[in-house]
Amino acid sequence: MESFSERLIHLRHSHNLTQKEVSDSLELVYSNYNRYERGVRIPDNETIVRFANFFKVSPMYMLGFSHLMNGEEFLLDVLENIESEDSTEGLKAKYALEEYRKEFTK
C-alpha cells in the first residue's frame, strides 16, 4: 500500500507541478507541504480533502486505501464485477457498461 506522501508525489509529478506550485495553489505553507511529501507530517482531514479535490481524486485514494482514483472508477469497477455474474443484475450491469462506453469512448 502506498503511503500518503508517495501518492502526493506521484500526483504532483503526473500533473507536472512543482512543490511550490501545489503549495501556492492550495495556499499552504511551503515547508508544511514539503513535510507532507517527505512523510514527516500528515495533513489533517480538511487538507487531505483539499488535495483530493485539487488532483481530482478521492480522499480514499490519497490515503492509500483504494487503488481507484475517483468515484467513477469505483462505480465502473463495481459494475464490471457484477457484470460477470449470471443473473439479472449482471445483465443490467452489462447494459449500463455498454451505454457508458458508447457515451464516453467517442
C-alpha positions in Angstrom: 0.0 0.0 0.0 1.4 3.4 -1.0 1.7 6.0 1.7 0.1 9.4 1.6 3.4 11.0 0.8 4.0 8.6 -2.1 0.6 9.3 -3.6 1.1 13.0 -3.2 4.5 12.9 -5.0 3.0 10.7 -7.8 0.1 13.0 -8.3 2.2 16.1 -8.3 4.6 14.6 -10.9 1.7 13.3 -13.1 0.4 16.9 -13.2 3.9 18.3 -14.0 3.8 20.6 -11.0 6.5 21.7 -8.5 6.0 21.6 -4.8 5.8 25.4 -4.8 3.1 25.4 -7.4 1.0 23.0 -5.5 1.5 24.7 -2.1 0.8 28.1 -3.6 -2.4 26.8 -5.4 -3.7 25.4 -2.1 -2.5 28.3 -0.1 -0.3 26.0 2.1 2.9 27.0 3.8 5.6 25.6 1.5 7.6 24.0 4.4 4.5 22.1 5.5 3.9 20.9 2.0 7.5 19.7 1.8 7.0 17.8 5.1 3.9 16.1 3.7 5.9 14.8 0.7 8.7 13.6 2.9 6.3 11.8 5.2 7.4 13.8 8.2 4.0 15.3 8.7 0.5 14.0 7.9 -2.1 16.6 6.9 -5.4 17.0 8.7 -8.6 15.7 7.1 -9.6 19.0 5.7 -6.2 19.3 3.9 -6.4 15.8 2.6 -9.8 16.7 1.0 -8.3 19.8 -0.4 -5.5 17.8 -2.0 -8.1 15.2 -3.3 -10.2 18.0 -4.9 -7.2 19.7 -6.4 -5.9 16.5 -8.0 -9.5 15.3 -8.8 -9.1 12.0 -6.9 -10.9 10.5 -3.9 -9.7 11.1 -0.4 -9.5 7.3 0.0 -7.1 7.2 -2.9 -5.0 10.0 -1.4 -4.7 8.0 1.9 -3.7 4.8 0.0 -6.9 2.9 1.0 -8.1 2.5 -2.6 -6.3 1.9 -5.9 -9.2 3.6 -7.7 -8.6 7.3 -8.2 -12.1 8.6 -8.2 -15.8 7.7 -7.8 -16.3 7.0 -11.5 -13.6 4.4 -11.5 -15.1 2.8 -8.4 -18.5 2.5 -10.0 -17.0 1.0 -13.1 -15.1 -1.5 -11.0 -18.3 -2.5 -9.2 -20.3 -2.8 -12.5 -17.6 -4.9 -14.0 -17.7 -7.3 -11.1 -21.5 -7.5 -11.2 -21.4 -7.9 -15.0 -19.5 -11.2 -14.6 -22.5 -12.7 -12.6 -25.0 -14.9 -14.4 -28.0 -13.0 -13.1 -30.5 -10.2 -13.8 -28.2 -7.8 -12.0 -25.3 -9.0 -14.3 -27.3 -8.3 -17.4 -28.3 -4.8 -16.1 -24.6 -4.1 -15.3 -23.6 -5.3 -18.8 -26.1 -2.9 -20.4 -25.0 0.0 -18.2 -21.4 -0.6 -19.1 -22.2 -0.8 -22.8 -24.1 2.5 -22.6 -21.3 4.2 -20.6 -18.7 3.0 -23.1 -20.8 4.3 -26.1 -21.1 7.7 -24.4 -17.6 8.2 -23.1 -15.4 6.4 -25.7 -16.5 8.6 -28.6 
